[in-house]
Amino acid sequence: MAYDSKFKSKDLDDLFEAVLLLKDEEECYRFFEDICTINEIHALAQRWQVAKLLSEKKTYAEIEAATKASTATISRINKCLVYGADGYQRIISRMNEKE
């Protein structure tokens, strides 16, 4: 692994190996419904939507209206997009290439 995460641990390695074994959307739903609470799933989905809207250069007000995310959440995700580990950007780029 070329990326040296600040959070690397055996437990996280095991979790990510499990996620990488998911084969399709149905398996994702099944796995995440079991491993997360419904609020955690919705929070993850909201963060993903915020990241996509920020990458589309939407304003905080537009994002807040569309996602109901707080400006603090939007700001935190924006900080990740600008200064983070490049995780959001990599997947946003892949999804844009897929379309």
PDB file as gemmi writes it, atoms N, CA and C in Angstrom:
CRYST1    1.000    1.000    1.000  90.00  90.00  90.00 P 1                      
ATOM      1  N   MET A   1       0.855  -1.177   0.000  1.00  0.00           N  
ATOM      2  CA  MET A   1       0.000   0.000   0.000  1.00  0.00           C  
ATOM      3  C   MET A   1       0.896   1.233   0.000  1.00  0.00           C  
ATOM      4  N   ALA A   2       0.776   2.042  -1.007  1.00  0.00           N  
ATOM      5  CA  ALA A   2       1.602   3.245  -1.128  1.00  0.00           C  
ATOM      6  C   ALA A   2       1.136   4.350  -0.184  1.00  0.00           C  
ATOM      7  N   TYR A   3      -0.150   4.413   0.082  1.00  0.00           N  
ATOM      8  CA  TYR A   3      -0.688   5.449   0.955  1.00  0.00           C  
ATOM      9  C   TYR A   3      -0.510   5.038   2.409  1.00  0.00           C  
ATOM     10  N   ASP A   4       0.037   5.916   3.224  1.00  0.00           N  
ATOM     11  CA  ASP A   4       0.276   5.640   4.634  1.00  0.00           C  
ATOM     12  C   ASP A   4      -0.766   6.370   5.473  1.00  0.00           C  
ATOM     13  N   SER A   5      -1.862   5.708   5.770  1.00  0.00           N  
ATOM     14  CA  SER A   5      -2.953   6.315   6.527  1.00  0.00           C  
ATOM     15  C   SER A   5      -2.579   6.526   7.981  1.00  0.00           C  
ATOM     16  N   LYS A   6      -3.069   7.630   8.541  1.00  0.00           N  
ATOM     17  CA  LYS A   6      -2.881   7.910   9.967  1.00  0.00           C  
ATOM     18  C   LYS A   6      -3.691   6.940  10.821  1.00  0.00           C  
ATOM     19  N   PHE A   7      -4.690   6.303  10.223  1.00  0.00           N  
ATOM     20  CA  PHE A   7      -5.623   5.465  10.964  1.00  0.00           C  
ATOM     21  C   PHE A   7      -5.389   3.974  10.754  1.00  0.00           C  
ATOM     22  N   LYS A   8      -4.351   3.609  10.020  1.00  0.00           N  
ATOM     23  CA  LYS A   8      -4.121   2.211   9.659  1.00  0.00           C  
ATOM     24  C   LYS A   8      -4.087   1.318  10.896  1.00  0.00           C  
ATOM     25  N   SER A   9      -4.838   0.219  10.801  1.00  0.00           N  
ATOM     26  CA  SER A   9      -4.836  -0.781  11.862  1.00  0.00           C  
ATOM     27  C   SER A   9      -5.295  -2.107  11.264  1.00  0.00           C  
ATOM     28  N   LYS A  10      -5.043  -3.173  11.970  1.00  0.00           N  
ATOM     29  CA  LYS A  10      -5.468  -4.502  11.514  1.00  0.00           C  
ATOM     30  C   LYS A  10      -6.990  -4.561  11.396  1.00  0.00           C  
ATOM     31  N   ASP A  11      -7.694  -3.971  12.349  1.00  0.00           N  
ATOM     32  CA  ASP A  11      -9.161  -3.981  12.305  1.00  0.00           C  
ATOM     33  C   ASP A  11      -9.680  -3.275  11.053  1.00  0.00           C  
ATOM     34  N   LEU A  12      -9.086  -2.116  10.728  1.00  0.00           N  
ATOM     35  CA  LEU A  12      -9.510  -1.400   9.526  1.00  0.00           C  
ATOM     36  C   LEU A  12      -9.132  -2.165   8.264  1.00  0.00           C  
ATOM     37  N   ASP A  13      -7.946  -2.782   8.259  1.00  0.00           N  
ATOM     38  CA  ASP A  13      -7.560  -3.620   7.119  1.00  0.00           C  
ATOM     39  C   ASP A  13      -8.603  -4.707   6.883  1.00  0.00           C  
ATOM     40  N   ASP A  14      -9.033  -5.358   7.959  1.00  0.00           N  
ATOM     41  CA  ASP A  14     -10.047  -6.418   7.846  1.00  0.00           C  
ATOM     42  C   ASP A  14     -11.372  -5.876   7.312  1.00  0.00           C  
ATOM     43  N   LEU A  15     -11.777  -4.712   7.822  1.00  0.00           N  
ATOM     44  CA  LEU A  15     -13.022  -4.106   7.353  1.00  0.00           C  
ATOM     45  C   LEU A  15     -12.938  -3.783   5.869  1.00  0.00           C  
ATOM     46  N   PHE A  16     -11.846  -3.142   5.450  1.00  0.00           N  
ATOM     47  CA  PHE A  16     -11.715  -2.748   4.048  1.00  0.00           C  
ATOM     48  C   PHE A  16     -11.598  -3.958   3.131  1.00  0.00           C  
ATOM     49  N   GLU A  17     -10.958  -5.027   3.599  1.00  0.00           N  
ATOM     50  CA  GLU A  17     -10.916  -6.259   2.811  1.00  0.00           C  
ATOM     51  C   GLU A  17     -12.326  -6.801   2.618  1.00  0.00           C  
ATOM     52  N   ALA A  18     -13.153  -6.726   3.653  1.00  0.00           N  
ATOM     53  CA  ALA A  18     -14.536  -7.178   3.542  1.00  0.00           C  
ATOM     54  C   ALA A  18     -15.304  -6.331   2.531  1.00  0.00           C  
ATOM     55  N   VAL A  19     -15.143  -5.011   2.599  1.00  0.00           N  
ATOM     56  CA  VAL A  19     -15.839  -4.113   1.666  1.00  0.00           C  
ATOM     57  C   VAL A  19     -15.410  -4.412   0.231  1.00  0.00           C  
ATOM     58  N   LEU A  20     -14.138  -4.666   0.025  1.00  0.00           N  
ATOM     59  CA  LEU A  20     -13.643  -4.956  -1.319  1.00  0.00           C  
ATOM     60  C   LEU A  20     -14.186  -6.274  -1.881  1.00  0.00           C  
ATOM     61  N   LEU A  21     -14.724  -7.130  -1.019  1.00  0.00           N  
ATOM     62  CA  LEU A  21     -15.313  -8.388  -1.480  1.00  0.00           C  
ATOM     63  C   LEU A  21     -16.773  -8.249  -1.905  1.00  0.00           C  
ATOM     64  N   LEU A  22     -17.382  -7.092  -1.624  1.00  0.00           N  
ATOM     65  CA  LEU A  22     -18.771  -6.886  -2.032  1.00  0.00           C  
ATOM     66  C   LEU A  22     -18.851  -6.875  -3.553  1.00  0.00           C  
ATOM     67  N   LYS A  23     -19.816  -7.632  -4.100  1.00  0.00           N  
ATOM     68  CA  LYS A  23     -19.858  -7.843  -5.544  1.00  0.00           C  
ATOM     69  C   LYS A  23     -20.832  -6.946  -6.287  1.00  0.00           C  
ATOM     70  N   ASP A  24     -21.867  -6.482  -5.603  1.00  0.00           N  
ATOM     71  CA  ASP A  24     -22.865  -5.680  -6.304  1.00  0.00           C  
ATOM     72  C   ASP A  24     -23.632  -4.817  -5.306  1.00  0.00           C  
ATOM     73  N   GLU A  25     -24.558  -4.021  -5.837  1.00  0.00           N  
ATOM     74  CA  GLU A  25     -25.316  -3.096  -4.991  1.00  0.00           C  
ATOM     75  C   GLU A  25     -26.114  -3.823  -3.920  1.00  0.00           C  
ATOM     76  N   GLU A  26     -26.710  -4.954  -4.268  1.00  0.00           N  
ATOM     77  CA  GLU A  26     -27.489  -5.703  -3.280  1.00  0.00           C  
ATOM     78  C   GLU A  26     -26.610  -6.144  -2.112  1.00  0.00           C  
ATOM     79  N   GLU A  27     -25.405  -6.642  -2.405  1.00  0.00           N  
ATOM     80  CA  GLU A  27     -24.509  -7.041  -1.328  1.00  0.00           C  
ATOM     81  C   GLU A  27     -24.106  -5.837  -0.476  1.00  0.00           C  
ATOM     82  N   CYS A  28     -23.943  -4.683  -1.111  1.00  0.00           N  
ATOM     83  CA  CYS A  28     -23.636  -3.463  -0.347  1.00  0.00           C  
ATOM     84  C   CYS A  28     -24.767  -3.136   0.610  1.00  0.00           C  
ATOM     85  N   TYR A  29     -25.993  -3.162   0.100  1.00  0.00           N  
ATOM     86  CA  TYR A  29     -27.138  -2.895   0.973  1.00  0.00           C  
ATOM     87  C   TYR A  29     -27.162  -3.876   2.142  1.00  0.00           C  
ATOM     88  N   ARG A  30     -27.015  -5.158   1.856  1.00  0.00           N  
ATOM     89  CA  ARG A  30     -27.076  -6.172   2.908  1.00  0.00           C  
ATOM     90  C   ARG A  30     -25.975  -5.959   3.958  1.00  0.00           C  
ATOM     91  N   PHE A  31     -24.744  -5.746   3.489  1.00  0.00           N  
ATOM     92  CA  PHE A  31     -23.616  -5.590   4.397  1.00  0.00           C  
ATOM     93  C   PHE A  31     -23.753  -4.328   5.236  1.00  0.00           C  
ATOM     94  N   PHE A  32     -24.032  -3.204   4.582  1.00  0.00           N  
ATOM     95  CA  PHE A  32     -24.099  -1.940   5.317  1.00  0.00           C  
ATOM     96  C   PHE A  32     -25.310  -1.881   6.242  1.00  0.00           C  
ATOM     97  N   GLU A  33     -26.419  -2.527   5.878  1.00  0.00           N  
ATOM     98  CA  GLU A  33     -27.564  -2.584   6.799  1.00  0.00           C  
ATOM     99  C   GLU A  33     -27.216  -3.365   8.056  1.00  0.00           C  
ATOM    100  N   ASP A  34     -26.350  -4.368   7.913  1.00  0.00           N  
ATOM    101  CA  ASP A  34     -25.944  -5.150   9.080  1.00  0.00           C  
ATOM    102  C   ASP A  34     -24.867  -4.454   9.912  1.00  0.00           C  
ATOM    103  N   ILE A  35     -23.943  -3.769   9.269  1.00  0.00           N  
ATOM    104  CA  ILE A  35     -22.790  -3.230   9.993  1.00  0.00           C  
ATOM    105  C   ILE A  35     -23.019  -1.812  10.532  1.00  0.00           C  
ATOM    106  N   CYS A  36     -23.953  -1.085   9.942  1.00  0.00           N  
ATOM    107  CA  CYS A  36     -24.218   0.303  10.343  1.00  0.00           C  
ATOM    108  C   CYS A  36     -25.645   0.465  10.847  1.00  0.00           C  
ATOM    109  N   THR A  37     -25.856   1.502  11.642  1.00  0.00           N  
ATOM    110  CA  THR A  37     -27.229   1.891  11.959  1.00  0.00           C  
ATOM    111  C   THR A  37     -27.788   2.639  10.754  1.00  0.00           C  
ATOM    112  N   ILE A  38     -29.087   2.790  10.693  1.00  0.00           N  
ATOM    113  CA  ILE A  38     -29.705   3.524   9.584  1.00  0.00           C  
ATOM    114  C   ILE A  38     -29.220   4.969   9.568  1.00  0.00           C  
ATOM    115  N   ASN A  39     -29.024   5.558  10.744  1.00  0.00           N  
ATOM    116  CA  ASN A  39     -28.512   6.939  10.806  1.00  0.00           C  
ATOM    117  C   ASN A  39     -27.085   7.036  10.270  1.00  0.00           C  
ATOM    118  N   GLU A  40     -26.254   6.044  10.554  1.00  0.00           N  
ATOM    119  CA  GLU A  40     -24.887   6.042  10.029  1.00  0.00           C  
ATOM    120  C   GLU A  40     -24.885   5.923   8.504  1.00  0.00           C  
ATOM    121  N   ILE A  41     -25.754   5.062   7.980  1.00  0.00           N  
ATOM    122  CA  ILE A  41     -25.857   4.906   6.520  1.00  0.00           C  
ATOM    123  C   ILE A  41     -26.293   6.219   5.885  1.00  0.00           C  
ATOM    124  N   HIS A  42     -27.300   6.856   6.462  1.00  0.00           N  
ATOM    125  CA  HIS A  42     -27.777   8.137   5.913  1.00  0.00           C  
ATOM    126  C   HIS A  42     -26.710   9.224   6.023  1.00  0.00           C  
ATOM    127  N   ALA A  43     -25.947   9.226   7.113  1.00  0.00           N  
ATOM    128  CA  ALA A  43     -24.873  10.215   7.265  1.00  0.00           C  
ATOM    129  C   ALA A  43     -23.795  10.013   6.207  1.00  0.00           C  
ATOM    130  N   LEU A  44     -23.429   8.774   5.943  1.00  0.00           N  
ATOM    131  CA  LEU A  44     -22.444   8.492   4.895  1.00  0.00           C  
ATOM    132  C   LEU A  44     -22.958   8.928   3.527  1.00  0.00           C  
ATOM    133  N   ALA A  45     -24.213   8.597   3.252  1.00  0.00           N  
ATOM    134  CA  ALA A  45     -24.806   8.975   1.964  1.00  0.00           C  
ATOM    135  C   ALA A  45     -24.868  10.493   1.824  1.00  0.00           C  
ATOM    136  N   GLN A  46     -25.220  11.177   2.905  1.00  0.00           N  
ATOM    137  CA  GLN A  46     -25.285  12.642   2.875  1.00  0.00           C  
ATOM    138  C   GLN A  46     -23.906  13.236   2.605  1.00  0.00           C  
ATOM    139  N   ARG A  47     -22.884  12.717   3.275  1.00  0.00           N  
ATOM    140  CA  ARG A  47     -21.523  13.215   3.056  1.00  0.00           C  
ATOM    141  C   ARG A  47     -21.091  13.008   1.609  1.00  0.00           C  
ATOM    142  N   TRP A  48     -21.449  11.878   1.042  1.00  0.00           N  
ATOM    143  CA  TRP A  48     -21.102  11.598  -0.349  1.00  0.00           C  
ATOM    144  C   TRP A  48     -21.795  12.587  -1.286  1.00  0.00           C  
ATOM    145  N   GLN A  49     -23.073  12.861  -1.032  1.00  0.00           N  
ATOM    146  CA  GLN A  49     -23.790  13.821  -1.865  1.00  0.00           C  
ATOM    147  C   GLN A  49     -23.174  15.211  -1.743  1.00  0.00           C  
ATOM    148  N   VAL A  50     -22.802  15.599  -0.533  1.00  0.00           N  
ATOM    149  CA  VAL A  50     -22.164  16.900  -0.316  1.00  0.00           C  
ATOM    150  C   VAL A  50     -20.852  16.972  -1.096  1.00  0.00           C  
ATOM    151  N   ALA A  51     -20.055  15.930  -1.029  1.00  0.00           N  
ATOM    152  CA  ALA A  51     -18.777  15.918  -1.750  1.00  0.00           C  
ATOM    153  C   ALA A  51     -18.992  16.064  -3.249  1.00  0.00           C  
ATOM    154  N   LYS A  52     -19.977  15.353  -3.785  1.00  0.00           N  
ATOM    155  CA  LYS A  52     -20.246  15.457  -5.221  1.00  0.00           C  
ATOM    156  C   LYS A  52     -20.701  16.867  -5.595  1.00  0.00           C  
ATOM    157  N   LEU A  53     -21.570  17.456  -4.785  1.00  0.00           N  
ATOM    158  CA  LEU A  53     -22.047  18.810  -5.074  1.00  0.00           C  
ATOM    159  C   LEU A  53     -20.933  19.839  -4.944  1.00  0.00           C  
ATOM    160  N   LEU A  54     -20.064  19.672  -3.961  1.00  0.00           N  
ATOM    161  CA  LEU A  54     -18.917  20.575  -3.840  1.00  0.00           C  
ATOM    162  C   LEU A  54     -18.009  20.461  -5.067  1.00  0.00           C  
ATOM    163  N   SER A  55     -17.832  19.254  -5.560  1.00  0.00           N  
ATOM    164  CA  SER A  55     -16.984  19.069  -6.745  1.00  0.00           C  
ATOM    165  C   SER A  55     -17.615  19.684  -7.987  1.00  0.00           C  
ATOM    166  N   GLU A  56     -18.934  19.870  -7.949  1.00  0.00           N  
ATOM    167  CA  GLU A  56     -19.650  20.537  -9.044  1.00  0.00           C  
ATOM    168  C   GLU A  56     -19.697  22.049  -8.837  1.00  0.00           C  
ATOM    169  N   LYS A  57     -18.990  22.531  -7.813  1.00  0.00           N  
ATOM    170  CA  LYS A  57     -18.879  23.962  -7.505  1.00  0.00           C  
ATOM    171  C   LYS A  57     -20.198  24.591  -7.053  1.00  0.00           C  
ATOM    172  N   LYS A  58     -21.071  23.794  -6.440  1.00  0.00           N  
ATOM    173  CA  LYS A  58     -22.303  24.332  -5.869  1.00  0.00           C  
ATOM    174  C   LYS A  58     -21.962  25.156  -4.627  1.00  0.00           C  
ATOM    175  N   THR A  59     -22.800  26.115  -4.310  1.00  0.00           N  
ATOM    176  CA  THR A  59     -22.591  26.938  -3.122  1.00  0.00           C  
ATOM    177  C   THR A  59     -23.031  26.176  -1.872  1.00  0.00           C  
ATOM    178  N   TYR A  60     -22.543  26.643  -0.732  1.00  0.00           N  
ATOM    179  CA  TYR A  60     -22.961  26.035   0.535  1.00  0.00           C  
ATOM    180  C   TYR A  60     -24.480  26.095   0.676  1.00  0.00           C  
ATOM    181  N   ALA A  61     -25.084  27.217   0.308  1.00  0.00           N  
ATOM    182  CA  ALA A  61     -26.539  27.373   0.430  1.00  0.00           C  
ATOM    183  C   ALA A  61     -27.267  26.351  -0.455  1.00  0.00           C  
ATOM    184  N   GLU A  62     -26.778  26.167  -1.667  1.00  0.00           N  
ATOM    185  CA  GLU A  62     -27.398  25.184  -2.563  1.00  0.00           C  
ATOM    186  C   GLU A  62     -27.259  23.766  -2.000  1.00  0.00           C  
ATOM    187  N   ILE A  63     -26.089  23.474  -1.456  1.00  0.00           N  
ATOM    188  CA  ILE A  63     -25.838  22.137  -0.908  1.00  0.00           C  
ATOM    189  C   ILE A  63     -26.672  21.902   0.336  1.00  0.00           C  
ATOM    190  N   GLU A  64     -26.756  22.915   1.191  1.00  0.00           N  
ATOM    191  CA  GLU A  64     -27.564  22.812   2.409  1.00  0.00           C  
ATOM    192  C   GLU A  64     -29.028  22.554   2.055  1.00  0.00           C  
ATOM    193  N   ALA A  65     -29.533  23.262   1.053  1.00  0.00           N  
ATOM    194  CA  ALA A  65     -30.926  23.085   0.629  1.00  0.00           C  
ATOM    195  C   ALA A  65     -31.156  21.694   0.027  1.00  0.00           C  
ATOM    196  N   ALA A  66     -30.204  21.217  -0.749  1.00  0.00           N  
ATOM    197  CA  ALA A  66     -30.368  19.932  -1.429  1.00  0.00           C  
ATOM    198  C   ALA A  66     -30.188  18.735  -0.507  1.00  0.00           C  
ATOM    199  N   THR A  67     -29.288  18.863   0.485  1.00  0.00           N  
ATOM    200  CA  THR A  67     -28.933  17.696   1.301  1.00  0.00           C  
ATOM    201  C   THR A  67     -29.372  17.790   2.755  1.00  0.00           C  
ATOM    202  N   LYS A  68     -29.734  18.977   3.193  1.00  0.00           N  
ATOM    203  CA  LYS A  68     -30.055  19.245   4.605  1.00  0.00           C  
ATOM    204  C   LYS A  68     -28.831  19.088   5.505  1.00  0.00           C  
ATOM    205  N   ALA A  69     -27.641  19.087   4.927  1.00  0.00           N  
ATOM    206  CA  ALA A  69     -26.405  19.020   5.718  1.00  0.00           C  
ATOM    207  C   ALA A  69     -26.138  20.380   6.344  1.00  0.00           C  
ATOM    208  N   SER A  70     -25.551  20.365   7.518  1.00  0.00           N  
ATOM    209  CA  SER A  70     -25.200  21.624   8.174  1.00  0.00           C  
ATOM    210  C   SER A  70     -24.016  22.250   7.457  1.00  0.00           C  
ATOM    211  N   THR A  71     -23.846  23.555   7.655  1.00  0.00           N  
ATOM    212  CA  THR A  71     -22.692  24.217   7.051  1.00  0.00           C  
ATOM    213  C   THR A  71     -21.393  23.676   7.657  1.00  0.00           C  
ATOM    214  N   ALA A  72     -21.427  23.221   8.904  1.00  0.00           N  
ATOM    215  CA  ALA A  72     -20.241  22.623   9.523  1.00  0.00           C  
ATOM    216  C   ALA A  72     -19.850  21.331   8.801  1.00  0.00           C  
ATOM    217  N   THR A  73     -20.838  20.509   8.468  1.00  0.00           N  
ATOM    218  CA  THR A  73     -20.573  19.278   7.721  1.00  0.00           C  
ATOM    219  C   THR A  73     -20.053  19.596   6.330  1.00  0.00           C  
ATOM    220  N   ILE A  74     -20.680  20.547   5.667  1.00  0.00           N  
ATOM    221  CA  ILE A  74     -20.251  20.939   4.327  1.00  0.00           C  
ATOM    222  C   ILE A  74     -18.810  21.443   4.375  1.00  0.00           C  
ATOM    223  N   SER A  75     -18.505  22.267   5.358  1.00  0.00           N  
ATOM    224  CA  SER A  75     -17.159  22.812   5.510  1.00  0.00           C  
ATOM    225  C   SER A  75     -16.140  21.712   5.762  1.00  0.00           C  
ATOM    226  N   ARG A  76     -16.477  20.744   6.604  1.00  0.00           N  
ATOM    227  CA  ARG A  76     -15.573  19.643   6.907  1.00  0.00           C  
ATOM    228  C   ARG A  76     -15.285  18.820   5.654  1.00  0.00           C  
ATOM    229  N   ILE A  77     -16.306  18.576   4.859  1.00  0.00           N  
ATOM    230  CA  ILE A  77     -16.119  17.801   3.631  1.00  0.00           C  
ATOM    231  C   ILE A  77     -15.317  18.604   2.614  1.00  0.00           C  
ATOM    232  N   ASN A  78     -15.569  19.901   2.552  1.00  0.00           N  
ATOM    233  CA  ASN A  78     -14.789  20.749   1.658  1.00  0.00           C  
ATOM    234  C   ASN A  78     -13.308  20.719   2.044  1.00  0.00           C  
ATOM    235  N   LYS A  79     -13.034  20.738   3.335  1.00  0.00           N  
ATOM    236  CA  LYS A  79     -11.649  20.654   3.810  1.00  0.00           C  
ATOM    237  C   LYS A  79     -11.018  19.335   3.364  1.00  0.00           C  
ATOM    238  N   CYS A  80     -11.776  18.245   3.421  1.00  0.00           N  
ATOM    239  CA  CYS A  80     -11.267  16.950   2.953  1.00  0.00           C  
ATOM    240  C   CYS A  80     -10.991  16.977   1.450  1.00  0.00           C  
ATOM    241  N   LEU A  81     -11.851  17.625   0.707  1.00  0.00           N  
ATOM    242  CA  LEU A  81     -11.644  17.713  -0.743  1.00  0.00           C  
ATOM    243  C   LEU A  81     -10.388  18.503  -1.081  1.00  0.00           C  
ATOM    244  N   VAL A  82     -10.107  19.535  -0.301  1.00  0.00           N  
ATOM    245  CA  VAL A  82      -8.966  20.404  -0.580  1.00  0.00           C  
ATOM    246  C   VAL A  82      -7.675  19.863   0.037  1.00  0.00           C  
ATOM    247  N   TYR A  83      -7.739  19.407   1.284  1.00  0.00           N  
ATOM    248  CA  TYR A  83      -6.533  19.037   2.021  1.00  0.00           C  
ATOM    249  C   TYR A  83      -6.476  17.570   2.431  1.00  0.00           C  
ATOM    250  N   GLY A  84      -7.465  16.783   2.056  1.00  0.00           N  
ATOM    251  CA  GLY A  84      -7.579  15.417   2.553  1.00  0.00           C  
ATOM    252  C   GLY A  84      -6.708  14.402   1.844  1.00  0.00           C  
ATOM    253  N   ALA A  85      -7.098  13.156   1.957  1.00  0.00           N  
ATOM    254  CA  ALA A  85      -6.334  12.023   1.450  1.00  0.00           C  
ATOM    255  C   ALA A  85      -6.626  11.713  -0.011  1.00  0.00           C  
ATOM    256  N   ASP A  86      -7.428  12.542  -0.669  1.00  0.00           N  
ATOM    257  CA  ASP A  86      -7.766  12.391  -2.083  1.00  0.00           C  
ATOM    258  C   ASP A  86      -8.762  11.259  -2.334  1.00  0.00           C  
ATOM    259  N   GLY A  87      -9.384  10.768  -1.279  1.00  0.00           N  
ATOM    260  CA  GLY A  87     -10.348   9.672  -1.432  1.00  0.00           C  
ATOM    261  C   GLY A  87     -11.600  10.083  -2.176  1.00  0.00           C  
ATOM    262  N   TYR A  88     -12.197  11.192  -1.762  1.00  0.00           N  
ATOM    263  CA  TYR A  88     -13.390  11.670  -2.462  1.00  0.00           C  
ATOM    264  C   TYR A  88     -13.072  11.931  -3.935  1.00  0.00           C  
ATOM    265  N   GLN A  89     -11.980  12.654  -4.188  1.00  0.00           N  
ATOM    266  CA  GLN A  89     -11.648  13.058  -5.559  1.00  0.00           C  
ATOM    267  C   GLN A  89     -11.434  11.861  -6.461  1.00  0.00           C  
ATOM    268  N   ARG A  90     -10.775  10.835  -5.970  1.00  0.00           N  
ATOM    269  CA  ARG A  90     -10.519   9.641  -6.786  1.00  0.00           C  
ATOM    270  C   ARG A  90     -11.817   8.992  -7.232  1.00  0.00           C  
ATOM    271  N   ILE A  91     -12.744   8.850  -6.309  1.00  0.00           N  
ATOM    272  CA  ILE A  91     -13.989   8.161  -6.645  1.00  0.00           C  
ATOM    273  C   ILE A  91     -14.895   9.052  -7.485  1.00  0.00           C  
ATOM    274  N   ILE A  92     -14.922  10.335  -7.209  1.00  0.00           N  
ATOM    275  CA  ILE A  92     -15.698  11.269  -8.047  1.00  0.00           C  
ATOM    276  C   ILE A  92     -15.174  11.215  -9.486  1.00  0.00           C  
ATOM    277  N   SER A  93     -13.870  11.210  -9.653  1.00  0.00           N  
ATOM    278  CA  SER A  93     -13.290  11.132 -11.001  1.00  0.00           C  
ATOM    279  C   SER A  93     -13.664   9.827 -11.689  1.00  0.00           C  
ATOM    280  N   ARG A  94     -13.599   8.727 -10.963  1.00  0.00           N  
ATOM    281  CA  ARG A  94     -13.970   7.417 -11.545  1.00  0.00           C  
ATOM    282  C   ARG A  94     -15.439   7.402 -11.961  1.00  0.00           C  
ATOM    283  N   MET A  95     -16.286   7.971 -11.112  1.00  0.00           N  
ATOM    284  CA  MET A  95     -17.712   7.988 -11.438  1.00  0.00           C  
ATOM    285  C   MET A  95     -17.978   8.882 -12.658  1.00  0.00           C  
ATOM    286  N   ASN A  96     -17.267   9.996 -12.755  1.00  0.00           N  
ATOM    287  CA  ASN A  96     -17.425  10.880 -13.918  1.00  0.00           C  
ATOM    288  C   ASN A  96     -16.952  10.190 -15.193  1.00  0.00           C  
ATOM    289  N   GLU A  97     -15.871   9.410 -15.109  1.00  0.00           N  
ATOM    290  CA  GLU A  97     -15.377   8.668 -16.266  1.00  0.00           C  
ATOM    291  C   GLU A  97     -16.373   7.585 -16.686  1.00  0.00           C  
ATOM    292  N   LYS A  98     -17.042   6.994 -15.711  1.00  0.00           N  
ATOM    293  CA  LYS A  98     -18.022   5.917 -15.956  1.00  0.00           C  
ATOM    294  C   LYS A  98     -19.232   6.449 -16.733  1.00  0.00           C  
ATOM    295  N   GLU A  99     -19.594   7.707 -16.468  1.00  0.00           N  
ATOM    296  CA  GLU A  99     -20.792   8.294 -17.106  1.00  0.00           C  
ATOM    297  C   GLU A  99     -20.535   8.610 -18.499  1.00  0.00           C  
TER     298      GLU A  99                                                      
END                                                                             
